[in-house]
Amino acid sequence: MNRLLSSCALSIAIVALVPSATIAQSSPYCPADIVFDNELNFFDVSAFLDSYLEGDLAVDLNNNGNLEFFDISLFLQYFIGGCPDLTDTDGDRLPDFVETDDGIYMDSFGTGTDPLNADTDGDFLSDGDEVLGTVDGLFLTGASPVMKDIFIECDWFAGNFEGRDENYRPTPAVEARLANAFFNASTANPYDLPDGIHIHLDYGQGNGFTGGNQLPGSPVFILFDSDFNNYKAKHFDPIRKGYFHYAIFGDRYNSTLNRSSGVAEFNGDDFMVTMVDYNSTVNMANTIAHELGHNLGLRHGGFENRNRKPNYNSVMNYRHQFNGIDITGSSVGNGVLDYSHGVNIDLNENALLELNGVNGSVAIDWNNDTILDPNPYALNINCNSTFATAPCGSSSGCYDANCDLLRDHDDWDNINWSRLVSGTDRVPTPELIECDNWPGKFLP
């Protein structure tokens, strides 16, 4: 009792020096840990007294809707010794006793997490934020501290665009297609748990996702990123910065003639999906994955800007953005939404071997002469489709005129999780990547 009385006396003495407490979140593990730092000290006493005197029901510890002697009594009981050991070795706001270190997430009292690692699953969302919500009161609905998570707020335009009635809001079918692709990712999780990522789209569908909303008006285009940033300032809650990507879905960006499917920050957190007159479940879901991929540090050639590589089997590749990836070894898309797993062989355009194809086992007739040539030859093949090629030095229908060494890339294992900085935009002045691609586009 002497410890408590001396703490209370000290607290009363410094109340005038300590700013009035604003309780964003008190500890679920100990009601007396008012400032939620997993310690019991004079700061908690001061915060309790301030809140009690101000009539703040956050310290209504018996939950009867009133502040009274019983709340003071309960605070004293918890403070003196009615709380568990609140030691938090890794500083993630989860006391060690709830971090069971077994990979089995049950609830906030059995998190499955590592008490020595504040971000057990490595997605740059702290274990405490994923389990308890952030200190600013943002609850990350559906997050798991033992499986990687990505959150996107989706705001959209709807109305009449260039004589067409369009609603660019993502649909449950779009969400399901994305969720399936990311759930089946080859991205590792801790404790030998299954690979995969949970992706969460907030398009105002409820059940904890109420941030996404329809934007006013029906502009044919908005400027990225000046107009974009104005909409973001008005419609994106600042407490989501550093936790949610922000995406706007509309008709076009930057001009009335632009048919591009989207634009994104590279290693950033902002992107646009612009479906013009080709809006569909597949086109929208694949484009979300494509633009999000730029946010996550992926280029049109994976690790490089070289586009349309036949052996780069990813939705980031224009060859596969709308057609899906190749699952047969033909380099032709088969409709599956996926990033590359990095399993295809290198292709030397100066010495192509048709018998090797793109995966080393399924032959491809690169020059389309109906003969499988046994000898290597030179040909420019990172072109508009499998059957579009050009001589080395010609860029007709191709990404470039060069004959290069074309390499696949393991997208899933090279996501740049570390770009995230909690509480701010991830990159102050990011590189922007405009995706000059749309279904059926023909390269001259």
Secondary structure as GFF3:
##gff-version 3
##sequence-region A 1 444
A	DSSP	alpha_helix	2	14	.	.	.	ID=ss1
A	DSSP	three_ten_helix	15	17	.	.	.	ID=ss2
A	DSSP	alpha_helix	42	54	.	.	.	ID=ss3
A	DSSP	three_ten_helix	57	59	.	.	.	ID=ss4
A	DSSP	alpha_helix	69	77	.	.	.	ID=ss5
A	DSSP	pi_helix	78	82	.	.	.	ID=ss6
A	DSSP	three_ten_helix	96	98	.	.	.	ID=ss7
A	DSSP	alpha_helix	127	132	.	.	.	ID=ss8
A	DSSP	beta_strand	148	156	.	.	.	ID=ss9
A	DSSP	beta_strand	158	161	.	.	.	ID=ss10
A	DSSP	beta_strand	164	167	.	.	.	ID=ss11
A	DSSP	alpha_helix	172	183	.	.	.	ID=ss12
A	DSSP	beta_strand	197	202	.	.	.	ID=ss13
A	DSSP	beta_strand	221	222	.	.	.	ID=ss14
A	DSSP	alpha_helix	226	235	.	.	.	ID=ss15
A	DSSP	three_ten_helix	238	240	.	.	.	ID=ss16
A	DSSP	beta_strand	244	250	.	.	.	ID=ss17
A	DSSP	beta_strand	252	253	.	.	.	ID=ss18
A	DSSP	beta_strand	262	266	.	.	.	ID=ss19
A	DSSP	beta_strand	270	274	.	.	.	ID=ss20
A	DSSP	alpha_helix	281	295	.	.	.	ID=ss21
A	DSSP	beta_strand	347	348	.	.	.	ID=ss22
A	DSSP	three_ten_helix	354	356	.	.	.	ID=ss23
A	DSSP	beta_strand	405	406	.	.	.	ID=ss24
A	DSSP	three_ten_helix	412	414	.	.	.	ID=ss25
A	DSSP	three_ten_helix	417	419	.	.	.	ID=ss26
A	DSSP	beta_strand	431	435	.	.	.	ID=ss27
###
